[in-house]
Amino acid sequence: MGRHGSSSLFALIDIIYNRQPPVHDPLALMPEWFDALRPLLSFSSGVFIPIDPVGGRLCPGYAHDCDRHAMGDYLAHYQTLDPYVIWQPALRNPDTVVRLSDVTDIGRTVRGEFGEFMNRLPYFHALAVIPHLSGLPLGAFAVHRRRRQRDFDAREMALFQWFVGHTATAIDYLTLQRQRDQRRSLAVLVISCDGSIQALSAEAMQILESLPDKTPPQILPGRTESFRIWRSSSEVFAVSTRRVDPVRIIGLGHVSRVAPSPAIDRLARRLRVAAGEQRHQFAVTFEKLDVNKEVRGEIFGLQLTPQQKRVAILLLKRYEPRQIADILALSPYTVREYVKEIYRRAGVNGYDKLIRTLSGATAGGPSTKRPST
């Protein structure tokens, strides 16, 4: 490789690893990454198509010098005709470049129904790589060339595989960086509307394992609910749901797909999907509430002050007012007033009712001694 090629190579490495915006969103970096590849590898267009980490389906992603509407039609109508999808050579060989001409007779393919799509793009020759992170496919990277251009050679194939390897490493780094910047202990699982667990992180598994078997199952927040508050062992969590959105890439990277098993079914029975849930599958996030950190937002829906939220968390942990006063360095009188105000705003007059109101627990849950006020 000549001096110009070496400088372009170094520039590409610098762009991939060192020029990262504060949002840490890899999709926002794709244009710059593909542009930096061009001095080293000639191509007419490129794409990155995320892969659902649970269901394995292709999802809307990034198109470089492609008609985005055509890519939308690809996902809706043409993907099942794509030789890469039919034979799955890239999916079966993770992190390995696959040339389209090694998979199919391109001339015959372009004359068929899939050729209608290929003719809408500058697409005749192609390379594709599907990198894996933590054992799960991240997405499909591909570059194309027009019919009048030559096919990709072995050197270019190796270069594209090298490029995708570094971009996948950078995405993994951005994932870890975002999780670090969140500064919160998050646990995530993916569940279907029938209540079966599709994937979960180690942290989420620990939380589910700490839930008792013989009490009524914990009800997951419905799509119109912001949070539900759960107690698990001695911890308190704000539980929320969101749709599984692989386009964002980040957030489910530490979640592992699980196969059906008696152990997973036992954990799933400790959960109950909210009535009327219509999402086919959704992600559930558990955020540990800690009195030593700022408690964000309207977690309890009672318009509490930050200090009152801390008192409410400790009440959920079954601390009595005098213990809460010691922990928060408040006077016993102040804590008693906070507890009375929390009762008033929750519209309850007893500790058991308060616990059920704050935690969203079903009636008939375990009884707890009411603290003196």
Secondary structure, DSSP 8 states (H G I E B T S, - for coil): --HHHHHHHHHHHHHHHH---TT--HHHHHHHHHHHHTTTS--SEEEEEEB-TTT--B---EEESS-HHHHHHIIIIIGGG-HHHHH-HHHHSTT--EEGGGTS-HHHHHHSTHHHHHTTTT-SEEEEE--EETTEE-EEEEEEE-TTS----HHHHHHHHHHHHHHHHHHHHHHHHHHHHH-S-EEEEEEETTS-EEEE-HHHHHHHHHS-SSS--EE---TT-S-EEEEETTEEEEEEEEE--GGG-TTSTT-EE----HHHHHHHTTEE--TT---SEEEEEEEE--TTS---S-SSSS---HHHHHHHHHHHTT--HHHHHHHHT--HHHHHHHHHHHHHHHT-SSHHHHHHHHHT--TT---------
